[in-house]
Amino acid sequence: MSNKKRIVIALGGNALGNTLPEQMAAVTNTAKPIADLIEDGHEVIIVHGNGPQVGMINNAMAELYRVDKTYTPTPLSVCGAMSQAYIGYDLQNAISYELTKRGIRKPVCTLVTQVRVDGNDPAFENPTKPIGKFLSKEEAEELAAKTGDIYKEDAGRGYRRYVASPKPVEIIEAPSVEALVNAGQVVITCGGGGIPVVYEDGRLDGTGAVIDKDFASCLLAEELNADMLIILTAVEKVAINFRKENEEWLSELTPNKAKQYIAEGQFAPGSMLPKVEAAVKFAQSKIGREALITLLEKAQDGINGLTGTRVHL
């Protein structure tokens, strides 16, 4: 088709559920709008979150250590790799099944993906992301002494581990993703923002951090020379004055206007703010690139200009 696009899709957590049964049900619904885009002839690359899933894995591994002190605590980077594989397993099977029902024979694969971060990123000096279960002060101190991780009191409910959220610098497996896409495959990659790695003595080592999936999606879209970045979330459009009497839903947004709204504090940190920032970064990275923020089920309409917030120069 003449308007075929290469599209990177960033799936929000609501597309995956919070438990194993919820995920199995959620991916069935998630697969349908993704299959719509593939059926329209677009090249589709999928990035997803992993918050609940990596937390579940991390808690399970921490419980093993609690009951058996001979067990070695599992690094967060390894928990992230586990979550990429098991989310990808469910997601690729659901998409494959949906495509098969439509008579479309197209391979779908999951690629365990490393994302390089800068070991000197200021984020490492101030870890802000709490992960894992709540612990007593004694348990937290014991784990901190054994692992060197940082534990802080959180919301008066106990102690949790805190990790940094550095910006992504390089998608290590980007050439592999591109080769698979060029070969006609649908690729699921950079799950949870990717496994954070740093270069140490000429090799890649995992680091205890969490990369924002929207920023990872933006970098991936740039490295793959994608036409469009679609960031899917829980609302149909971006709003200013959200949930106020003068609330305004935005259909179009230029990078300059978005930066003005960001400076005004219009977008919530950890929620809409990174989505808008990633959309702006991609849209201004090259003439002709466009980002779209909308609901999963509205993605096809958004591409056709019928809804969503379009971010472009």
C-alpha positions, 0 to 999 in steps of 0.5 A: 500500500502507498501509505505503508509506514514503519511504526514503533508501538509502545504498549502501556501496562494496561495492555498486559494486566497485572497477574498471569491470568490477567495477562493471558486475557489482556494479550488477546484483546491487545493483539486485535488492534495490532493485527489491524495495523499489520493487516493494513500493510504497516511494519510493526515493532512492539515495545511493552512495559513490565512493571507488575511482571518484573515486580512479581519476579523480583518478589519471588526471587527475594522470597527464595532468599528469605527462606534460604540464605544460601540462595544468591539474590537475583540481579534486577537485570536478570529479572528484567530479562525473565519478564521480557521472555515471558511477556513476549511469549504470551504476546507473540502467541496472541498476535500470531493467532489473531493474524492466522485467523485473518489468513495472514501468515507472518512470523512474530518473534520476541527479542531479549534486548539490552539497552545501554545507559551511561554509567555516569548518568546523574540518575544513578546519584538519586535513585527514585524508582521503588521496586519489590515488596515492602521489608522490615528495616532489619530485612532491608539492612541485611539485603543492603549489606549483602547486595549493596543495593539502596533501600529506603522507607516508603510511604510508612509501610516499610522499606523498599529497594530504590533504583535509578531510571537513567536515559537510554543511549543505545539499543544494543540489538537494534541491528538484529531488530532491523534485520528481522523487520526487513525479513518481514517479521513482527518484532517484540523488543525492548520489553520494560524499556530494555535490560539496562547495561553499561560497558565495563572493561570492554563488555556489557554488564547489567545494572540495577536500574529501570529504563522508561519504556517510552524513552526506549521506544523513542530511541528504537524508533530513531535507530530504525528510522521509523516513520511513526512512534505510537505511544499507547496509554489510558486516554484517547488524547493528551489533555491540559488542565487535566480533570479541571473545569477548563480541561482541554483535549489536544488533537495536534501538538508541536514540539514548541507548544509541548515544551511550553506545557511541560514548563507549566507543569501540565503533565504528571511525572511518571505518567503523561510527562515521559510520553509527551517528552518521548513524542517530542524527541522523536517528532523533532529528530527528523523532518517527516517523523510523527508521534501519536499518543492515544488508546490502544483500540484507537491506534488505527483511527489515530494513524488515519488522522481521526483521533489521538494527539499527533505530535509533529513539527 
